[in-house]
Amino acid sequence: MDKDELVAYLVFVSYFLLIFLSFGLVFRSILSGQDVSKLFEGRAFYFLRTAVGALLCTWYFMFRFMAWSYDSYSIKQVSASFGRWLVDTALFEQAWTVVCSGPANWWWSSWICTWTVVFTAIVWSESGRRGIKYPYAYMLLGQLVAISVSTALFLVAISLHPRIRPSPRTCPVYIAFPLLMAFLPIYLLPKHVGTNKFMDSLLWLHGALLLPLTSSSTNDLAANAKVRIPFTALYGMLIGAAVWIHKAATEQYLASLRSGQSANATLYKTIFSHPAQGSISLDVIWVGIILISWSVLSGPALFRLVKGSAVVLVLGTAVARLTGVNWGLLASIIPILILFGFGSMALSLQRLRAKNLVKRRELLEKMGMPEETLVQGTSDKAPQVTGKKVVVGFWHPYCNAGGGGERVLWTAIRHLQRTERDLLVLVYSGDYPAATKQEIIDKVKTRFSISLDPARLHFIPLPSRYLISDDFWKRFTLLNQSLGSVVLAWEGLCGKDGLWGDIFIDSMGYGFTYPFTRLIAGSDIAIGTYTHYPTVSTDMVKRVRERVHGVENAGASKSAVKTQIKLVYYRIFTSLYSVSLLFSQHIMTNSSWTQAHIQSLLTAGRASYLASFLLKDETTLQKREERGEAKEEDRARCEVVYPPCDTKELVKLGNLDKRKKEIISLAQFRPEKEHAKQIHALSALFDKYPQHRDGPKRVTLAMMGGARNAQDEERLSGLKALAEKLGVRNNVEFIVNAPYPEVVQRLGQASVGLNTMMDEHFGINVVEFMAAGLIPVVHASAGPVMDIVVPYNGRQTGYHATDAESFAEAIHSAFSLSDKESLAMRKAARDAAVHKFSEAEFEKAWEKGWFRLKDLASRAERGS
């Protein structure tokens, strides 16, 4: 063996050692922080098996290629040896020359080349987003073994590593540039076959794809890169370049066909025309199988069933065309496929429900609440079997926001913990685990002065909460948020940490979760809701029809065509939403205004064709009641349960006749709260009544509220700039995320409480104003005008207004009252708050709905 042969042997062995090293790094990346057993569960196990299948197929042909190459060499060389073959043969170049020579060969190869570029971008972004280590190892494995194997293993990693960071919105140019430039050698490869430039193009392509993955999307260099490109634009350019490559390859291939020659048959024959071509072509086919599988296996069970059925239909049609199967025969198979789909769905649901029972038992035991379990006796106590527990889940993705809706949630939970001994409360939230259980409990105590029992409280994470955020969807926001809530429902009920109990209560108003919960959990669960605000209402539709610019109508008010399109959109959405509401067995609303809208939607829903198909419609219900098979009180009820206000602390605030000339605004800095109108009202007040700007009659405005995120902070900055612009900044104070004791203290000093939001469904802050002895000045709409700021025992409790000028007049009137008139109005407002909106009144009304849901769950368990 001469020196050249020794080097060749070392290179050949090193190649396989590098493959083993790549596999080692990839599996170390996959199992980082994971139990090995997780590899053999769910989607991870599925894609692990596809990786094995892809490896066996591609490398069967790869070894056949090596054998072919050696045989070809030995025919030409009389004294051929394995070592001399390695010395004299450039295997890498030889294989790629085969797969790039000829239009049919290149048609197959172009697919694997272009997918590799897109795959690089996905690996770079997802590895940083999920904390997946060694992203370069996946590309190295793809280049040394097969990109299909690498793709499948990366999907295994994705299955085991949930998102821990938000998706990067932009990509540094130093990452995007080599990816885009990689399309140049792809374009040149078939043109450079047989020339000295061929290897240069190959090496350029492989280097351009490996280089970006040596840098993580989370390192300082990537984070601090100044020149960036939006990911949407990058993917658009990558896909556009890929389409351009494939269009040219397809046109060239079709042009090469002889008259009467079948394009599909030729491509099929090309796969097996050469071992090297077989390896690359099967690599393409396996990538397609893997990507289709990922698409089908992602999302809720119902969506997976629909996507799976579509794939089966397409494949069936393709097989029919290729094999000449009779279309009538194919059509006869469709009913069988439909039945098979429903059967598969039923089996999947049965499996989910059985799994949920196991998870329920494990959680109850972990929480120290074993269910129907024999407890060993002691010398003082006989053995006993523990009773059935009640598990209730509260759907509240923003449970840590600190607003009025959260007060309802935590007050209800505290009441249940006080009154129900054998009760475990689940809270479905996107705040957890970023905020720990104790941190959330501590914030509830600080913000609302509500104490909770952590031993009977469990949080279920909703990692995809961004799907229901205000700013995630740019178009069809209501529909997309509602569909996003269904994805979250899948996570909360069926995900890794998902679980459901005996009762499901939505306390945020995501109506599309009700039918999904019924589908997944079946008839054994009771579904209830506390609705603060209908997702869509007749008032919103009216504003669109009249082309009034508002929060829900941005853009449409400027165009008659957009208005008509949006009206159709609202009509479709309203129909779906109204039917979804029918799946709730008991609906509690926070005001008469919300109740009226929900009842209107329920009536429309019962009369719809969709309800007659999915549920018992109005006519069916009436017939059942006439026959005595059901009672009218069994129908879904819709009752007003006023939200709780902590009047116990607020009514202790004295000095009703000695308050500062201060206006208090108390609301989260969300767009619908219309804080800007308050500043405009203050400016209008000073313009018309300048005595309120300075001097003894000087009036100030304290804007108190919570800022949930960067958007709220930006909104707050805009309000400060507006106050400067209108010249009232010296009279406006901004107090952000104040603890509850400070809120109470400030309410005890001020004179007027201000709420400018149109269609405020209820207005807990208005009740807090009244309980604290402030004179409320509120928008003349919805809850404040219908339920709260109304005469009490014949006494006026506050003022109503609509625009900045009328608010300014109302504020002036409030500060112009005599001491006696002011004191009488404050007392009337306080009496109304205490007797109508206290925590005790809320708990009394809540308990009626709770007992009904508990009875429904009990009856469902008994099968009656």
ChimeraX attribute file (.defattr): number of C-alpha atoms within 10 A of each C-alpha:
attribute: neighborCount
match mode: 1-to-1
recipient: residues
	/A:1	7
	/A:2	8
	/A:3	8
	/A:4	14
	/A:5	18
	/A:6	15
	/A:7	14
	/A:8	19
	/A:9	17
	/A:10	11
	/A:11	14
	/A:12	13
	/A:13	12
	/A:14	12
	/A:15	13
	/A:16	13
	/A:17	12
	/A:18	14
	/A:19	19
	/A:20	13
	/A:21	15
	/A:22	23
	/A:23	19
	/A:24	13
	/A:25	19
	/A:26	26
	/A:27	19
	/A:28	15
	/A:29	21
	/A:30	25
	/A:31	20
	/A:32	16
	/A:33	10
	/A:34	13
	/A:35	9
	/A:36	12
	/A:37	9
	/A:38	15
	/A:39	20
	/A:40	13
	/A:41	13
	/A:42	13
	/A:43	20
	/A:44	22
	/A:45	16
	/A:46	19
	/A:47	25
	/A:48	21
	/A:49	17
	/A:50	22
	/A:51	25
	/A:52	14
	/A:53	15
	/A:54	28
	/A:55	21
	/A:56	13
	/A:57	15
	/A:58	26
	/A:59	20
	/A:60	14
	/A:61	20
	/A:62	20
	/A:63	14
	/A:64	16
	/A:65	21
	/A:66	15
	/A:67	13
	/A:68	15
	/A:69	20
	/A:70	19
	/A:71	14
	/A:72	12
	/A:73	19
	/A:74	16
	/A:75	10
	/A:76	9
	/A:77	12
	/A:78	8
	/A:79	8
	/A:80	14
	/A:81	14
	/A:82	13
	/A:83	17
	/A:84	21
	/A:85	20
	/A:86	21
	/A:87	17
	/A:88	12
	/A:89	14
	/A:90	11
	/A:91	16
	/A:92	10
	/A:93	14
	/A:94	14
	/A:95	20
	/A:96	21
	/A:97	22
	/A:98	16
	/A:99	28
	/A:100	21
	/A:101	18
	/A:102	16
	/A:103	21
	/A:104	24
	/A:105	25
	/A:106	24
	/A:107	25
	/A:108	26
	/A:109	23
	/A:110	24
	/A:111	22
	/A:112	21
	/A:113	21
	/A:114	21
	/A:115	19
	/A:116	23
	/A:117	25
	/A:118	18
	/A:119	17
	/A:120	22
	/A:121	21
	/A:122	13
	/A:123	24
	/A:124	22
	/A:125	21
	/A:126	23
	/A:127	24
	/A:128	22
	/A:129	21
	/A:130	18
	/A:131	21
	/A:132	25
	/A:133	19
	/A:134	20
	/A:135	26
	/A:136	24
	/A:137	23
	/A:138	29
	/A:139	27
	/A:140	23
	/A:141	24
	/A:142	18
	/A:143	16
	/A:144	15
	/A:145	21
	/A:146	25
	/A:147	29
	/A:148	32
	/A:149	27
	/A:150	27
	/A:151	26
	/A:152	28
	/A:153	25
	/A:154	29
	/A:155	22
	/A:156	25
	/A:157	27
	/A:158	21
	/A:159	18
	/A:160	23
	/A:161	20
	/A:162	14
	/A:163	17
	/A:164	12
	/A:165	12
	/A:166	12
	/A:167	13
	/A:168	15
	/A:169	11
	/A:170	18
	/A:171	23
	/A:172	19
	/A:173	17
	/A:174	14
	/A:175	22
	/A:176	21
	/A:177	14
	/A:178	19
	/A:179	24
	/A:180	18
	/A:181	15
	/A:182	23
	/A:183	20
	/A:184	15
	/A:185	22
	/A:186	21
	/A:187	21
	/A:188	14
	/A:189	22
	/A:190	23
	/A:191	14
	/A:192	19
	/A:193	20
	/A:194	13
	/A:195	9
	/A:196	9
	/A:197	14
	/A:198	20
	/A:199	18
	/A:200	13
	/A:201	21
	/A:202	20
	/A:203	11
	/A:204	17
	/A:205	23
	/A:206	18
	/A:207	13
	/A:208	22
	/A:209	26
	/A:210	21
	/A:211	15
	/A:212	22
	/A:213	23
	/A:214	13
	/A:215	18
	/A:216	24
	/A:217	23
	/A:218	17
	/A:219	10
	/A:220	10
	/A:221	12
	/A:222	18
	/A:223	14
	/A:224	11
	/A:225	12
	/A:226	10
	/A:227	10
	/A:228	16
	/A:229	17
	/A:230	15
	/A:231	18
	/A:232	12
	/A:233	12
	/A:234	20
	/A:235	16
	/A:236	12
	/A:237	14
	/A:238	22
	/A:239	16
	/A:240	12
	/A:241	17
	/A:242	21
	/A:243	14
	/A:244	14
	/A:245	20
	/A:246	19
	/A:247	13
	/A:248	12
	/A:249	23
	/A:250	18
	/A:251	12
	/A:252	16
	/A:253	18
	/A:254	14
	/A:255	11
	/A:256	14
	/A:257	14
	/A:258	9
	/A:259	7
	/A:260	6
	/A:261	11
	/A:262	12
	/A:263	14
	/A:264	10
	/A:265	10
	/A:266	12
	/A:267	18
	/A:268	13
	/A:269	12
	/A:270	19
	/A:271	20
	/A:272	15
	/A:273	12
	/A:274	18
	/A:275	25
	/A:276	26
	/A:277	27
	/A:278	26
	/A:279	26
	/A:280	28
	/A:281	26
	/A:282	23
	/A:283	26
	/A:284	24
	/A:285	15
	/A:286	25
	/A:287	25
	/A:288	16
	/A:289	15
	/A:290	22
	/A:291	15
	/A:292	14
	/A:293	19
	/A:294	16
	/A:295	12
	/A:296	19
	/A:297	18
	/A:298	12
	/A:299	17
	/A:300	18
	/A:301	20
	/A:302	13
	/A:303	14
	/A:304	17
	/A:305	18
	/A:306	13
	/A:307	19
	/A:308	18
	/A:309	17
	/A:310	13
	/A:311	15
	/A:312	13
	/A:313	15
	/A:314	12
	/A:315	12
	/A:316	16
	/A:317	16
	/A:318	13
	/A:319	13
	/A:320	15
	/A:321	12
	/A:322	11
	/A:323	9
	/A:324	9
	/A:325	14
	/A:326	10
	/A:327	12
	/A:328	8
	/A:329	10
	/A:330	15
	/A:331	11
	/A:332	10
	/A:333	12
	/A:334	13
	/A:335	11
	/A:336	11
	/A:337	14
	/A:338	12
	/A:339	11
	/A:340	13
	/A:341	16
	/A:342	13
	/A:343	12
	/A:344	13
	/A:345	16
	/A:346	12
	/A:347	12
	/A:348	14
	/A:349	17
	/A:350	15
	/A:351	11
	/A:352	16
	/A:353	18
	/A:354	12
	/A:355	13
	/A:356	19
	/A:357	14
	/A:358	11
	/A:359	16
	/A:360	19
	/A:361	16
	/A:362	15
	/A:363	16
	/A:364	17
	/A:365	13
	/A:366	11
	/A:367	15
	/A:368	11
	/A:369	21
	/A:370	20
	/A:371	18
	/A:372	13
	/A:373	14
	/A:374	12
	/A:375	12
	/A:376	10
	/A:377	10
	/A:378	8
	/A:379	6
	/A:380	5
	/A:381	8
	/A:382	9
	/A:383	11
	/A:384	12
	/A:385	12
	/A:386	14
	/A:387	13
	/A:388	13
	/A:389	18
	/A:390	18
	/A:391	18
	/A:392	23
	/A:393	26
	/A:394	26
	/A:395	25
	/A:396	22
	/A:397	28
	/A:398	20
	/A:399	24
	/A:400	19
	/A:401	19
	/A:402	22
	/A:403	20
	/A:404	19
	/A:405	21
	/A:406	19
	/A:407	23
	/A:408	22
	/A:409	21
	/A:410	19
	/A:411	25
	/A:412	21
	/A:413	23
	/A:414	17
	/A:415	18
	/A:416	19
	/A:417	18
	/A:418	12
	/A:419	11
	/A:420	12
	/A:421	11
	/A:422	15
	/A:423	19
	/A:424	23
	/A:425	22
	/A:426	22
	/A:427	22
	/A:428	28
	/A:429	22
	/A:430	23
	/A:431	22
	/A:432	21
	/A:433	15
	/A:434	11
	/A:435	12
	/A:436	12
	/A:437	15
	/A:438	10
	/A:439	14
	/A:440	18
	/A:441	20
	/A:442	16
	/A:443	18
	/A:444	23
	/A:445	16
	/A:446	16
	/A:447	19
	/A:448	21
	/A:449	17
	/A:450	17
	/A:451	16
	/A:452	19
	/A:453	11
	/A:454	12
	/A:455	12
	/A:456	18
	/A:457	18
	/A:458	16
	/A:459	21
	/A:460	26
	/A:461	23
	/A:462	27
	/A:463	20
	/A:464	17
	/A:465	19
	/A:466	18
	/A:467	19
	/A:468	22
	/A:469	14
	/A:470	12
	/A:471	10
	/A:472	12
	/A:473	16
	/A:474	8
	/A:475	8
	/A:476	12
	/A:477	16
	/A:478	18
	/A:479	20
	/A:480	16
	/A:481	21
	/A:482	20
	/A:483	17
	/A:484	22
	/A:485	25
	/A:486	24
	/A:487	23
	/A:488	28
	/A:489	24
	/A:490	22
	/A:491	23
	/A:492	26
	/A:493	23
	/A:494	20
	/A:495	16
	/A:496	12
	/A:497	13
	/A:498	19
	/A:499	25
	/A:500	25
	/A:501	22
	/A:502	21
	/A:503	23
	/A:504	26
	/A:505	23
	/A:506	23
	/A:507	23
	/A:508	22
	/A:509	20
	/A:510	27
	/A:511	25
	/A:512	23
	/A:513	27
	/A:514	25
	/A:515	20
	/A:516	22
	/A:517	22
	/A:518	17
	/A:519	13
	/A:520	22
	/A:521	23
	/A:522	15
	/A:523	14
	/A:524	18
	/A:525	24
	/A:526	29
	/A:527	28
	/A:528	26
	/A:529	25
	/A:530	27
	/A:531	26
	/A:532	25
	/A:533	22
	/A:534	21
	/A:535	19
	/A:536	19
	/A:537	17
	/A:538	14
	/A:539	11
	/A:540	17
	/A:541	18
	/A:542	12
	/A:543	15
	/A:544	23
	/A:545	17
	/A:546	10
	/A:547	20
	/A:548	16
	/A:549	14
	/A:550	15
	/A:551	12
	/A:552	16
	/A:553	18
	/A:554	12
	/A:555	13
	/A:556	21
	/A:557	19
	/A:558	13
	/A:559	11
	/A:560	12
	/A:561	11
	/A:562	15
	/A:563	19
	/A:564	15
	/A:565	13
	/A:566	19
	/A:567	17
	/A:568	12
	/A:569	14
	/A:570	21
	/A:571	14
	/A:572	12
	/A:573	17
	/A:574	21
	/A:575	17
	/A:576	18
	/A:577	22
	/A:578	26
	/A:579	29
	/A:580	21
	/A:581	27
	/A:582	25
	/A:583	23
	/A:584	25
	/A:585	19
	/A:586	24
	/A:587	24
	/A:588	23
	/A:589	27
	/A:590	26
	/A:591	26
	/A:592	19
	/A:593	24
	/A:594	26
	/A:595	23
	/A:596	16
	/A:597	18
	/A:598	25
	/A:599	17
	/A:600	14
	/A:601	24
	/A:602	21
	/A:603	16
	/A:604	16
	/A:605	24
	/A:606	22
	/A:607	15
	/A:608	17
	/A:609	13
	/A:610	14
	/A:611	21
	/A:612	16
	/A:613	9
	/A:614	11
	/A:615	15
	/A:616	14
	/A:617	20
	/A:618	16
	/A:619	12
	/A:620	13
	/A:621	19
	/A:622	15
	/A:623	12
	/A:624	14
	/A:625	15
	/A:626	12
	/A:627	10
	/A:628	10
	/A:629	9
	/A:630	14
	/A:631	13
	/A:632	13
	/A:633	8
	/A:634	13
	/A:635	13
	/A:636	17
	/A:637	18
	/A:638	22
	/A:639	23
	/A:640	20
	/A:641	25
	/A:642	27
	/A:643	30
	/A:644	26
	/A:645	28
	/A:646	23
	/A:647	23
	/A:648	14
	/A:649	13
	/A:650	21
	/A:651	18
	/A:652	12
	/A:653	17
	/A:654	13
	/A:655	12
	/A:656	19
	/A:657	14
	/A:658	12
	/A:659	16
	/A:660	16
	/A:661	17
	/A:662	22
	/A:663	24
	/A:664	24
	/A:665	24
	/A:666	25
	/A:667	24
	/A:668	22
	/A:669	24
	/A:670	17
	/A:671	13
	/A:672	15
	/A:673	19
	/A:674	16
	/A:675	23
	/A:676	18
	/A:677	19
	/A:678	24
	/A:679	24
	/A:680	20
	/A:681	21
	/A:682	26
	/A:683	23
	/A:684	19
	/A:685	24
	/A:686	20
	/A:687	13
	/A:688	13
	/A:689	13
	/A:690	14
	/A:691	14
	/A:692	20
	/A:693	19
	/A:694	13
	/A:695	9
	/A:696	9
	/A:697	13
	/A:698	15
	/A:699	23
	/A:700	22
	/A:701	24
	/A:702	19
	/A:703	21
	/A:704	20
	/A:705	21
	/A:706	20
	/A:707	20
	/A:708	17
	/A:709	10
	/A:710	9
	/A:711	15
	/A:712	16
	/A:713	16
	/A:714	12
	/A:715	17
	/A:716	20
	/A:717	12
	/A:718	13
	/A:719	20
	/A:720	17
	/A:721	13
	/A:722	16
	/A:723	22
	/A:724	13
	/A:725	10
	/A:726	13
	/A:727	13
	/A:728	19
	/A:729	19
	/A:730	12
	/A:731	19
	/A:732	19
	/A:733	15
	/A:734	14
	/A:735	15
	/A:736	17
	/A:737	15
	/A:738	13
	/A:739	16
	/A:740	16
	/A:741	14
	/A:742	13
	/A:743	17
	/A:744	16
	/A:745	13
	/A:746	15
	/A:747	27
	/A:748	23
	/A:749	22
	/A:750	24
	/A:751	26
	/A:752	26
	/A:753	28
	/A:754	27
	/A:755	28
	/A:756	26
	/A:757	23
	/A:758	19
	/A:759	21
	/A:760	24
	/A:761	24
	/A:762	27
	/A:763	24
	/A:764	27
	/A:765	19
	/A:766	28
	/A:767	30
	/A:768	27
	/A:769	31
	/A:770	32
	/A:771	32
	/A:772	33
	/A:773	34
	/A:774	33
	/A:775	31
	/A:776	32
	/A:777	26
	/A:778	27
	/A:779	24
	/A:780	21
	/A:781	19
	/A:782	20
	/A:783	24
	/A:784	29
	/A:785	20
	/A:786	15
	/A:787	18
	/A:788	27
	/A:789	26
	/A:790	18
	/A:791	15
	/A:792	16
	/A:793	10
	/A:794	8
	/A:795	14
	/A:796	16
	/A:797	26
	/A:798	24
	/A:799	22
	/A:800	20
	/A:801	20
	/A:802	15
	/A:803	15
	/A:804	20
	/A:805	18
	/A:806	16
	/A:807	27
	/A:808	24
	/A:809	17
	/A:810	21
	/A:811	25
	/A:812	17
	/A:813	11
	/A:814	20
	/A:815	18
	/A:816	11
	/A:817	12
	/A:818	10
	/A:819	12
	/A:820	9
	/A:821	11
	/A:822	18
	/A:823	19
	/A:824	17
	/A:825	24
	/A:826	25
	/A:827	21
	/A:828	22
	/A:829	30
	/A:830	26
	/A:831	19
	/A:832	22
	/A:833	28
	/A:834	22
	/A:835	12
	/A:836	19
	/A:837	23
	/A:838	21
	/A:839	22
	/A:840	18
	/A:841	18
	/A:842	22
	/A:843	21
	/A:844	12
	/A:845	17
	/A:846	22
	/A:847	17
	/A:848	12
	/A:849	21
	/A:850	18
	/A:851	11
	/A:852	17
	/A:853	22
	/A:854	18
	/A:855	13
	/A:856	22
	/A:857	22
	/A:858	18
	/A:859	14
	/A:860	16
	/A:861	14
	/A:862	9
	/A:863	9
	/A:864	7
